[in-house]
């Protein structure tokens, strides 16, 4: 389902490099495809690309989660019009919870998407509205079969702290 992550980097990335010319396509040691784009300003993760059986159904699903269509993110000022960064893929939709955070790129797929065994779920970090822990939200799937999990800000910060 997940095709790749786009990352804006100040210099090329390491790993098993598949090809590199302004865009570095690599595979992590665990098998996760990563696309590094050598840009002006780094961004931890620009987007998560998802193969969709039906982009419109997936769009409606993510709208129910509070995502809206946003301007496609670029790492370079020429916005995909140069030789080092591709434009937004045709018929794709970029959605995010806000204009200044990471989102999902919904890509039309000509064949049934296949799950990447490296990815357990797409985790959405949120602040529980009831002031509780937020650990009571069960995972579910989007229309293309991507498992969506919710993680409270507190749980995310605790997990992130031990990985430093």
N, C-alpha and C positions, 0 to 999 in steps of 0.2 A: 504494500500500500504506500509506504513512504518511499519516495524515490531518492531523495537526498536532502541534506541540510545546506543552505547557502550561508557562508560566513564571509564577512568583510575582514580582511587581514592586512596588517601593515607590510608583511613579507610572506613569501610562499610557505606552505605548511609541509610538515614531514609526514611520513607514512608510506603506504604503498601507492605511489603516484602512477596514475593511469595515463594521463597526458597533462601538459602544461603549456599554455601560451596566454598569459594574462589571467586565465581561469585555470585553477589547479583542481583536477578531478582526482580524488584519492579515495582509498578504502581504509577505514580504521582497522586496527588489529582484530577487532571483534566482528568485522564484516559490514560496518555501517558506511554507506556511501556519503562522502562529504565533498562539497564544491567550495573551494576557497577562491575568492575574488580579490585580487590585489587592488586595494582601493586607497582612497585618500584618508579616510577615518575608519578605524576598525569598529566593528559591532560584534558583540559576542555571538549572536545568532540572528540572521536577518529574517529567515523564514524556514518553515518546514514544508516541503513539497509532498503532496498527497495525490496519488493516482486515483481517479474517481470513475466509477461506472457511469454516473450521472452527475455532472457538475451542478446542475440546478437543484437537484435534491440535496446534495451536500451543502450548497450555499444556504438553502432554507434551514438545514440542520444547524449550521454554525450561526446563523442569524438568531435562532432560538437561544443560543448560548451567549448572545450579546455582541457577537462579532458583526462588523459592517465592512462593506467593500472600501478599501483604502488604496491610495496611490502605491503602485508597485515599488518596493525599496531597491535602491541602487547604491553601490559602493563608490561610484565615480560620478563626477558632475555631468558627464555627457549622456547620462540616463539611457544606457544601452545602445547608443548610436555609434559607438566606436568599435575597434577591433578587440578590445580586452574584456568586454562585458556584454553578454547577450541581452537583447530586449526581452520583455515579458513574453512568455510563450503564447502563441495564438490560442484563443478561446479559453484561456485560463482566467481564474478569478483570484485576486489576492484579498484576503480578509483578515482583520485583526480587531482586538477589543478597542483599540484606540490608534491614532495616527503615530504615536511615538513608542510603540512596542512591537515585539515579534508577532508574526501571524502565520497563517497557513496559505499556501498557494495550491489551489484546487486545479489539478491538471486533468483534462479529458483523456481517458484511456481507451484505446481501440480494442483491448482485450480485458478479460476479468482480472482485476488487480490481485496480486499475490502478496501475502504478508511477508515482511522481512523478519526472520526469526530473532534478529538482534534487538528489535524494538518491542518492548512489552506493551507500552501504551504512550499516548500523547498526554502528558500531565499538564493540567491547567492550574496555575497557582492563583489562589483567590483569598480574600478576607471574608470569613464567615459573617453573615449579617446578624446572626443571633448571639454573637460574642462567644460561642462555644468553640470547641476544638476543630470542628469541620471534618472530623474523621468518619462521619456517618453517610457520606455520599458514595453509593456503590458505582463501580465502573460500568460503562455501557459502550456501545459501538455506534460510530457514525454510519451513514448509508453505504460507505465503501468497505466497512469492516474494520476500520481503525478503532482500537480500544481507546476510549477517553476516560481519564482518571482525574479527579480533583484532589489537590493537595493544598492545605491551608498554608498561609504565609509562615506561621509559626513552625509547622512541620518542615517546610522547605528550608527555612533559615537554620533549623537544628541539623538537618541532613547536610546542608551546604557547609556548615561550620566544621563538621568532622571530616570533610573531604579536602580541607585546606592543607 
